[in-house]
Amino acid sequence: MSDLENRTPSHPGRRAVIVGAGIAGMATALRLHRQGWDVVVVERAPSRRSSGYLLNLHGPGFSAAERLGLVPALTPRDIGFFTSILVHADGREKFRLPAAVTEAAVGSRALSLFRGDLESALYDAVAGQVDFHFGTTVQAVAQTPADVVVTLSDGTPLQAELLVGADGVHSRVRELVFGSESDHLVDLGHMVGAFPLETLPEQVPEGFGSTFIGPGRTAAVMNLGPERSSAFFAYRCTDPGGDLALGAAPALTQAFGDLGGGVADALRQLETSSDTAYFDSVGQVVMDHWSQGRVVLLGDAAWCVTVFAGYGAALALDGADRLGTALTEHDHIPTALATWETSLRPEVRKRQALARKGISRFAPPSRAHVWVGEQMLRAIQLPGIRTLVQRAIARANN
Ligand SMILES: Cc1cc2nc3c(=O)[nH]c(=O)nc-3n(C[C@H](O)[C@H](O)[C@H](O)COP(=O)(O)OP(=O)(O)OC[C@H]3O[C@@H](n4cnc5c(N)ncnc54)[C@H](O)[C@@H]3O)c2cc1C
């Protein structure tokens, strides 16, 4: 039995409205439901979102999944470690980074999952016990010291003790309660695209990932078998608005169309299935406060650390679990929210700083930076250096 299942319902009859059925929203729904709250989840998408992109949970992210009781459901969906082949622009191999090297660096308490599989595990844990409103958003929020009333896009008013805005980096709850997106979203001048591959990319051997890292950009194509293969692209961009207007397939083809290997194949697949693609500019959400009265933001809506941190899902799980703890310990909601924020802020600040530093790994500023990055990846394979890397990862995870 997980820690969470052992917890006794502490707040029967209290109602929370959660906007967003992503990782943050569903983890919060799970945590609060298990504590005895009556939970309503409002999701703009007409139904549950599917596979998405590949993400890693290790260190505190794995621990949070464990505390939420998710690991048994996630383990069969774990993609595991795989060997990466670093390639030239035309797809020719430069060198390999064996799976065992990554495994030794990251450790065994790690999961590699499609975002949709993590969302499915969360959904399965609350299905039938939490009230989901798909195809719905929030139109207005009004609060008094005693309650918060959320008006949905279909006109339904919902009265609750707590409203959680877990509606992602472009949060509507944030806009309604905390002000305009431009006051909180700091653009990092890069674009990211990631999507599952329905057809296996022939140019990449099965069981391997192929990665090209050049000045200002990274392209990775993973051939891990049916329903496990995907592509990832990150690039520096001076006009993110322009590329967003262009759309995923044309913008990524413009930025990566010259590359060989599996990239051309992945881009061709994107042209016919762009609805499953993630494509957005990279921006961090920076706010002085994550709550106001009975309204709290959680996950990317509050603190988006970006893909360059590789830690947003981990923080969403950890943040949801810690929110549950704070609400158990403090009946007065604003006090619970303030305590929760104090416990989480140092970690978020650290991850945002690491993400800004990490940009140059995904989009090296020059050929010299590419060369230095490659030497570091080659060096990781030397036992002495590997130990140093393991220690650095352990430090970053603590
Ligand atoms: C390519 C990529 C790779 C990543 N890799 C990792 C990794 O390895 N490890 C890691 O820990 N993190 C990783 N991340 C980050 C992680 O995926 C995010 O931080 C995490 O998914 C954020 O979850 P969320 O629930 O806060 O937001 P989201 O996943 O954006 O979910 C928000 C939900 O709210 C819904 N919504 C939006 N607007 C509204 C509205 N107005 N009304 C109602 N519903 C709404 C959306 O449809 C969605 O369901 C990665 C991110 C990307 C893009």
The ligand as a Gaussian input file, in Angstrom:
#p B3LYP/6-31G(d) Opt

LIG

0 1
 C        9.219000      18.345000     -25.002000
 C        9.111000      18.393000     -23.492000
 C        9.856000      17.511000     -22.721000
 C        9.755000      17.540000     -21.325000
 N       10.506000      16.675000     -20.592000
 C       10.360000      16.650000     -19.241000
 C       11.093000      15.700000     -18.460000
 O       11.896000      14.927000     -18.976000
 N       10.875000      15.672000     -17.105000
 C        9.994000      16.518000     -16.501000
 O        9.818000      16.420000     -15.267000
 N        9.332000      17.456000     -17.219000
 C        9.485000      17.536000     -18.568000
 N        8.808000      18.465000     -19.313000
 C        7.930000      19.439000     -18.632000
 C        6.564000      18.849000     -18.298000
 O        6.034000      18.125000     -19.373000
 C        5.618000      19.974000     -17.916000
 O        6.227000      20.799000     -16.959000
 C        4.334000      19.388000     -17.339000
 O        3.677000      18.602000     -18.318000
 C        3.432000      20.519000     -16.878000
 O        2.215000      19.956000     -16.475000
 P        0.975000      20.902000     -16.184000
 O       -0.120000      19.978000     -15.801000
 O        1.381000      21.987000     -15.249000
 O        0.651000      21.627000     -17.558000
 P        0.118000      21.009000     -18.925000
 O        0.742000      19.703000     -19.205000
 O        0.283000      22.088000     -19.934000
 O       -1.445000      20.747000     -18.654000
 C       -2.356000      21.802000     -18.607000
 C       -3.760000      21.240000     -18.851000
 O       -4.689000      22.322000     -18.762000
 C       -5.539000      22.319000     -19.898000
 N       -5.927000      23.709000     -20.139000
 C       -5.185000      24.704000     -20.686000
 N       -5.895000      25.838000     -20.715000
 C       -7.103000      25.557000     -20.179000
 C       -8.257000      26.333000     -19.932000
 N       -8.315000      27.637000     -20.260000
 N       -9.335000      25.735000     -19.362000
 C       -9.303000      24.408000     -19.023000
 N       -8.217000      23.625000     -19.238000
 C       -7.122000      24.198000     -19.807000
 C       -4.679000      21.733000     -21.012000
 O       -5.482000      21.215000     -22.054000
 C       -3.929000      20.647000     -20.239000
 O       -4.671000      19.461000     -20.150000
 C        8.899000      18.479000     -20.702000
 C        8.163000      19.372000     -21.482000
 C        8.271000      19.346000     -22.857000
 C        7.482000      20.322000     -23.691000

